[in-house]
Amino acid sequence: MPVIGLGTWGIGGGYWTPDCSRKAEWVALIRRAIELGYRMFDTAEMYGGGCSEEIIGSAVSGFSRDDLFIISKVWPTHASFNDVLRSARASVGRLGTFIDLYLLHWPSREVPIAETIRAFERLIDDGLIRFMGVSNFDSTALMEAMSAAKKYEIVADEVKYNLTDRFIERDLMPIAVKENIAIIAYSPLGTGNLLNPSNPGYSVLKTIADKYGKTPAQVALNWLISKPNTVAIPKATREEHLRENLGALGWRINQEDQKQLEQAYPIT
């Protein structure tokens, strides 16, 4: 699993709302991302009601599938055994290829996690998905999902994680590290305030960025992927941001600067 991927929430529409009017533009963007070096793409059946999956499927066509890692997610209202199978088949149809990592998007309030995991294991047996995991699961829910897995292991938990949202470090991350479960960080640059100069911690972030000759976004991503078992899936809709995010790779901020950042952006 690459340590930097591309998140696609909002590409192809919103919450179950398809908008493929810009499909050609989005396909071109993702193909350009692959040319620049991106190999991991995160989507979901909910993103644009499947339009995001269609866009990724069109974009990856013609590239070596062995080089790519595609993540998709099933919505919790489709968490029953039969609904998971239907959703996965529909996602594979839109993508035009198998899914590397299939996640339950949020815990279900109605369907026991054991039933969902049983469907995931069937999908692995059938070759539609390669690995299974969860998303937005806290430590308790993650341990329950791990206990429900019988044939295959839970390999990842996709959660919100960035300098301003560090709550997973309290309980979830220690379990993930112990059990060798990947943390896939969505919104790794926050939802706006992380890179806002008015943020109390921004001056420290900017000072450290200047020290390394990097941008604040690159430092924030580098801090994130320096954490154990952690990968990031920042969204980017312009080539300049695709390139900037890749600039978080190939170097590492030192421990002293990591500590300064964490003091500037404390866990709340």
C-alpha positions as CSV (number, residue, x, y, z in Angstrom):
1,M,0.0,0.0,0.0
2,P,1.6,3.3,-1.0
3,V,2.0,5.9,1.8
4,I,0.4,8.7,-0.3
5,G,-2.7,8.2,-2.3
6,L,-5.5,10.3,-3.8
7,G,-8.9,10.8,-2.1
8,T,-11.8,11.3,-4.5
9,W,-14.7,12.5,-2.2
10,G,-16.5,15.1,-4.2
11,I,-15.1,14.0,-7.5
12,G,-18.2,12.9,-9.5
13,G,-20.8,14.3,-7.2
14,G,-21.7,14.5,-3.6
15,Y,-23.5,12.4,-1.0
16,W,-25.3,9.8,-3.2
17,T,-25.7,12.6,-5.8
18,P,-24.1,11.7,-9.2
19,D,-22.6,14.5,-11.2
20,C,-20.7,13.1,-14.2
21,S,-20.9,16.3,-16.2
22,R,-17.2,16.8,-15.6
23,K,-16.3,13.2,-16.1
24,A,-13.7,13.8,-18.9
25,E,-12.0,16.4,-16.8
26,W,-11.8,14.2,-13.7
27,V,-10.6,11.2,-15.8
28,A,-7.8,13.3,-17.2
29,L,-6.9,14.5,-13.7
30,I,-6.6,10.9,-12.3
31,R,-4.7,9.7,-15.4
32,R,-2.3,12.6,-14.8
33,A,-2.0,11.6,-11.2
34,I,-0.9,8.1,-12.3
35,E,1.6,9.6,-14.7
36,L,3.0,11.7,-11.8
37,G,3.4,8.6,-9.6
38,Y,0.2,8.1,-7.7
39,R,-0.7,4.5,-7.3
40,M,-3.4,4.4,-4.7
41,F,-7.0,5.7,-5.2
42,D,-9.7,5.9,-2.6
43,T,-13.4,5.9,-3.5
44,A,-16.8,4.6,-2.3
45,E,-20.2,3.6,-3.7
46,M,-21.6,6.6,-1.9
47,Y,-19.3,9.1,-3.6
48,G,-21.5,10.6,-6.3
49,G,-23.7,7.5,-6.1
50,G,-21.0,5.5,-7.9
51,C,-19.9,8.2,-10.4
52,S,-16.5,8.4,-8.6
53,E,-16.0,4.7,-9.2
54,E,-16.9,5.1,-12.8
55,I,-14.4,7.9,-13.2
56,I,-11.6,5.9,-11.6
57,G,-12.4,2.9,-13.7
58,S,-12.2,4.9,-16.9
59,A,-9.0,6.6,-15.7
60,V,-7.1,3.4,-14.8
61,S,-8.0,1.7,-18.1
62,G,-4.8,1.1,-20.1
63,F,-2.5,1.3,-17.1
64,S,-0.9,-1.9,-15.5
65,R,-3.4,-3.0,-12.9
66,D,-0.6,-4.7,-10.9
67,D,0.8,-1.3,-10.2
68,L,-2.4,0.2,-8.8
69,F,-4.1,-0.1,-5.4
70,I,-7.9,0.8,-5.4
71,I,-9.9,1.2,-2.2
72,S,-13.7,1.3,-2.2
73,K,-16.3,1.2,0.6
74,V,-19.8,-0.1,1.1
75,W,-22.3,2.1,2.9
76,P,-23.6,0.8,6.3
77,T,-27.2,0.5,5.0
78,H,-25.9,-2.1,2.7
79,A,-24.0,-4.0,5.4
80,S,-26.1,-7.2,5.4
81,F,-24.6,-10.3,3.8
82,N,-26.6,-10.1,0.5
83,D,-26.4,-6.4,0.2
84,V,-22.6,-6.4,0.6
85,L,-22.3,-8.9,-2.2
86,R,-24.6,-6.8,-4.4
87,S,-22.8,-3.5,-3.6
88,A,-19.4,-5.0,-4.2
89,R,-20.4,-6.5,-7.6
90,A,-21.9,-3.1,-8.6
91,S,-18.7,-1.3,-7.5
92,V,-16.5,-3.8,-9.4
93,G,-18.7,-3.3,-12.4
94,R,-18.3,0.5,-12.3
95,L,-14.6,0.2,-11.7
96,G,-14.1,-2.4,-14.4
97,T,-11.7,-4.2,-12.2
98,F,-11.4,-5.9,-8.8
99,I,-11.0,-3.9,-5.6
100,D,-7.8,-4.2,-3.7
101,L,-9.2,-3.1,-0.3
102,Y,-12.9,-3.1,0.5
103,L,-14.1,-1.3,3.6
104,L,-17.3,-0.9,5.6
105,H,-17.7,2.9,5.4
106,W,-19.2,3.4,8.9
107,P,-20.3,0.9,11.6
108,S,-23.8,-0.3,11.0
109,R,-26.4,0.2,13.7
110,E,-28.6,-2.6,12.4
111,V,-26.4,-5.4,11.0
112,P,-23.9,-7.3,13.2
113,I,-20.3,-6.8,12.1
114,A,-19.9,-10.5,11.9
115,E,-22.4,-10.7,9.1
116,T,-20.7,-8.0,7.1
117,I,-17.3,-9.7,7.6
118,R,-18.7,-13.0,6.5
119,A,-19.7,-11.3,3.2
120,F,-16.3,-9.7,2.9
121,E,-14.6,-13.1,3.2
122,R,-16.9,-14.5,0.5
123,L,-15.9,-11.7,-1.8
124,I,-12.2,-12.5,-1.2
125,D,-12.9,-16.1,-2.0
126,D,-14.7,-15.1,-5.2
127,G,-11.8,-12.8,-6.3
128,L,-13.8,-9.6,-6.3
129,I,-11.7,-8.0,-3.5
130,R,-8.2,-8.8,-2.2
131,F,-8.3,-7.4,1.3
132,M,-11.0,-6.3,3.8
133,G,-11.1,-3.5,6.4
134,V,-13.3,-0.9,8.0
135,S,-13.6,2.9,8.1
136,N,-14.5,5.3,10.9
137,F,-14.3,2.5,13.5
138,D,-13.1,3.4,17.0
139,S,-10.9,1.1,19.0
140,T,-13.9,-0.9,20.5
141,A,-15.6,-1.4,17.1
142,L,-12.2,-2.3,15.5
143,M,-11.6,-5.0,18.0
144,E,-15.1,-6.4,17.5
145,A,-14.5,-6.5,13.7
146,M,-11.1,-8.2,14.3
147,S,-12.8,-10.8,16.4
148,A,-15.5,-11.4,13.8
149,A,-12.9,-12.2,11.1
150,K,-12.5,-16.0,10.7
151,K,-10.7,-16.7,7.4
152,Y,-8.9,-13.4,6.7
153,E,-7.7,-10.5,8.7
154,I,-8.9,-6.9,9.0
155,V,-6.0,-5.0,7.4
156,A,-7.0,-1.3,7.6
157,D,-9.1,1.3,9.4
158,E,-9.7,4.5,7.4
159,V,-10.3,7.4,9.7
160,K,-10.0,11.2,9.9
161,Y,-6.5,12.0,11.1
162,N,-4.4,15.1,10.8
163,L,-2.5,17.6,13.0
164,T,-5.7,19.2,14.2
165,D,-7.6,15.8,14.6
166,R,-5.3,13.6,16.6
167,F,-7.8,11.8,18.8
168,I,-7.0,8.4,17.3
169,E,-3.6,8.5,19.0
170,R,-5.3,8.0,22.4
171,D,-6.8,4.5,21.8
172,L,-7.1,3.5,18.2
173,M,-3.5,3.9,17.0
174,P,-1.9,1.7,19.8
175,I,-4.2,-1.1,18.8
176,A,-3.6,-0.7,15.1
177,V,0.1,-0.7,15.6
178,K,0.0,-3.8,17.9
179,E,-2.2,-5.7,15.4
180,N,-0.4,-4.4,12.3
181,I,-3.5,-2.7,11.0
182,A,-3.0,0.2,8.6
183,I,-4.4,3.6,9.5
184,I,-5.6,5.3,6.3
185,A,-5.8,9.0,7.1
186,Y,-8.6,10.9,5.2
187,S,-8.7,14.7,5.4
188,P,-5.0,14.6,6.2
189,L,-4.7,18.4,5.6
190,G,-7.8,19.1,7.7
191,T,-10.9,20.7,6.3
192,G,-9.5,24.2,5.9
193,N,-8.2,25.4,9.3
194,L,-5.0,23.4,9.4
195,L,-3.4,25.5,6.7
196,N,-5.1,28.7,7.7
197,P,-2.6,31.3,8.8
198,S,-5.0,32.3,11.6
199,N,-4.7,28.9,13.2
200,P,-2.6,29.2,16.4
201,G,-0.3,26.5,15.3
202,Y,0.3,27.7,11.8
203,S,3.3,29.9,12.6
204,V,5.1,26.8,13.9
205,L,4.1,24.8,10.9
206,K,5.3,27.6,8.5
207,T,8.6,28.0,10.4
208,I,9.3,24.3,10.1
209,A,8.3,24.3,6.5
210,D,10.7,27.1,5.7
211,K,13.5,25.2,7.5
212,Y,13.1,22.2,5.2
213,G,12.4,24.2,2.1
214,K,8.9,22.7,1.9
215,T,5.3,23.9,2.0
216,P,3.2,23.7,5.1
217,A,1.1,21.1,3.4
218,Q,4.1,19.0,2.7
219,V,5.3,19.2,6.3
220,A,1.8,18.3,7.6
221,L,1.7,15.2,5.3
222,N,5.2,14.2,6.2
223,W,4.4,14.4,9.9
224,L,1.4,12.2,9.3
225,I,3.2,9.4,7.2
226,S,6.0,9.4,9.8
227,K,3.5,7.8,12.2
228,P,3.6,4.0,12.4
229,N,1.3,2.1,10.1
230,T,-0.1,5.3,8.6
231,V,-0.8,6.3,5.0
232,A,-2.6,9.4,3.8
233,I,-5.1,10.0,1.0
234,P,-5.3,13.8,0.4
235,K,-7.7,15.1,-2.1
236,A,-6.4,17.2,-5.0
237,T,-8.3,18.6,-7.9
238,R,-5.5,20.5,-9.6
239,E,-2.1,19.3,-10.9
240,E,-0.2,21.7,-8.8
241,H,-1.7,20.2,-5.7
242,L,-1.0,16.7,-6.9
243,R,2.6,17.6,-7.3
244,E,2.7,19.4,-4.0
245,N,1.4,16.4,-2.1
246,L,3.9,14.1,-3.6
247,G,6.6,16.5,-2.3
248,A,5.9,15.0,1.2
249,L,7.8,11.9,0.1
250,G,11.5,11.2,0.2
251,W,12.5,13.0,3.4
252,R,11.6,13.1,7.0
253,I,11.2,15.8,9.6
254,N,13.3,15.1,12.7
255,Q,11.9,14.2,16.1
256,E,12.5,17.6,17.6
257,D,10.4,19.3,14.9
258,Q,7.7,16.6,15.2
259,K,7.5,17.4,18.9
260,Q,7.2,21.1,18.2
261,L,4.4,20.4,15.7
262,E,2.5,18.3,18.2
263,Q,2.9,20.9,20.9
264,A,1.5,23.5,18.4
265,Y,-1.4,21.2,17.5
266,P,-2.3,19.4,20.8
267,I,-4.8,16.6,21.1
268,T,-8.2,18.0,22.0
